[in-house]
Amino acid sequence: MLKLSALTLGYNQQALVKIKDFSLKQGEECLITGASGSGKTTLLYTIAGLLPPVSGSIFVGNTEIQSLNESARDQFRGKHIGIIFQTLHLVKSLTVLENILLSSYLINQPQQQERAIAVLEKLGIVEKRNLLPSDLSQGQQQRVAIARAVFNKPSLILADEPTASLDDIAAENTITLLKQVAAEHKVTLVIATHDARVKAQFKKVIAL
């Protein structure tokens, strides 16, 4: 489902990360680990098509990400890849429900309000749907970001440092929730983190 081949990442043609070969099947999960500055976020963003590789190829399903033009990459990402950024990027002026519906609006898909409500219900925050992000706790905002990431039924979820600012209990709950959501939707899950608390919960690891 996800395949990296002879991949080199970096800036100004200077290599930062090299991955000879790596693949994940549909529904599998892995961690990208390493110290700050090792290229975790760069790799995650390159998989998402937000950054170009120096060389090599990235396939999501049967689609080679870097072969698409910018517009096609945006459309593909919106339909097939859910991203949870370290900074959640919730739109402050929109309600929880509107933030989730925005993800389908941006790729010209129908506004499926019933599905959005169902996703929020499964994540335990449906009663917050008409509130603004500022009215939510950090944990509730993170659940909104997860709901937005799965709303378009992606085949791949990418999460950047989802536990970085959380205490031990909240960090464990967040990883458990991500794994549960991915398993329920049969989604491939890739998490970039330097958080050693997370490593024991994953069998596959890309160590940078």
N, C-alpha and C positions, 0 to 999 in steps of 0.2 A: 504493500500500500504506500509506504514511504521508502524511497531508495535514494541513497547518496552514493555517488560514484566518482572517485578521483577528484574529490572536492577540495579546492583551495579558496580560502577567504582572506580578505585583508583590505587595505586601503592604499590607493595610489600604486597598485600592483605589488605591494609589499605583503608577503604571506604572513598571516596571523594564525590561521588554523588550517591544518591539513587532515583530511579524512579519506583514507583509501577506499573503503567500502563499508556501507552500513545499510541495513534494511529492517523495516518493521512490517508485520502483517496487519491486516485490518483488526482493530480491537486490542492490539498490543500497546504496551506503554513503556516509556524509558525516561531516564533523567539525563540532562546535560549538566555536568558538574565541573567545577574549577574555581580557582581564585578570581577575585575581582580583576578585570582586565584581561582575562584569558580568552575571551571571545565567545562566551556563552550566548549573550544577547545577539551578537553579530550572527552566530549560527542560526539562532531561532528566527531572526528577521529575514535571513537569506532563505530559509526553508519557506517562509511565508511569502517570498517574492517581494519583500520590501527593500531588500538590498541585493545587488548583483554579486555573484561569485567572481573571483579572479579567474577560475577555471573549473572544469568538472561539470557534473550534471545533478539535478535534483528532480526526481519524479514523485508526484503525488498522484496515486493511481496510475493511469496511463499517460498522464500529462507532464511533460517536461516544463517546469515552471519558467526557466529562463528563455525558453523558445517563444513565449508569448509576448506580445507588445504590451505597453503599459496599461492600456484600457482593458485588454483581454485578461491580464493578470489581476486587475482590480475586480473584474467580474468573477473570475475563477475563485479568487480568495474569498469574496463575499459569499459564494455559494458552497464552497467546499472546505474552508479553513476557518475555525473559530479561534480568535486570539484574545488572551487575557493579559493585558499589559501590566507591568509593575505599577505604573500610574494608571488607574483604572479608566480614565478618560470618559467618565459619565458626563453627559451634558447637563450642566447645573440648572438650566432653565426648563428642562423637560422632566415630567414625572417618571417614575420607575417604569410604568407601562410604555410610555412614549419612547424612553431610551431603548427598550427592547425592540419595539416596532420599527425604530429608526434603522436597524440593521437590515431589514428587508426592503425598506424604502430606498436605501442607497443602492441596491442592486435591481431596482425596478420590479420587485416582487410584490404580490398582493399583501395587504395588511391583515394578517391572521390574528386578530385580537383574541379569539378563543384559545388558540395555541399558546400565545404569550401568557395568558392567565393560567393555563394548565402547567406551563413550565414553572412559573412563579409558585404555583401551589405545591409542586413537587419539591421545590427548594425551600418551602416553608416561609415564604414572604409574600404570599398573595395579598394579604391584608395591607401591605405597604404600597400597592400598585399605584395609588393616586398621590403618593408623597413625592417630594423632591429629594434628590440625593443628599442634600444638606440635612434632611430630617432623619437620616438613617445612621446607624452605627457603622463602624468600619467593616465589621463582619457582614452586616446586611448589604452594604455597598458591594462587597466582594461577591456575594451571592447574586446580585443584580448583574455584575460583570460576567459571571458564569452563565447565568440565564441568557444573556445576550449572545455569548459565544456559542451556545448550543441551539439557539432559536431557529437558525436556518438549516438545521440538520446536517452539519458538516461531517466529513469523514475524518477530519484531523483537528485536534485541539492543541494549541500551543500556549503555554503559560510561562510568563517571565517572572521569576522570583516571587511566587504567590505567597510565600511565608516569611518574606524578608523582615517585615516589621511586626510580626505576630509573636505572642507568648507561646509557650510550649503547648498548652491545651488548644489554643486557637489554630496553631500551625498544624497540629495533628488532625483537627476537625476539618480544616481546609483541604488537606491532602486526601483524607478519607472521602470527602464530598466530591472532589474532582474525580477520583477513581470510581466512585459509585455512578456518577453521571456518565462517565466514559463507558463503563461496563453496560449500563442500561441502554445507551444509544449505540453500542457497538462501535465506538469511536476510538481511533488511535490517539493516544495521549503522549505529548512530549512536554516535559517541564524543565526549564533552565533554572538552576539554583546553586548557590554556594552553601546552602543550609545543610549541615551534616546531620541534622535531626531527620531529614527526609530520606536519606540514602538507603536505609535499611528496608524501606517499603517497596523498593523496586529491584527487579532482577537484571534488567538491561540498563547499562550506564555508558554514556559517552563521556569520558574523562578528558578534559582539556588542560 
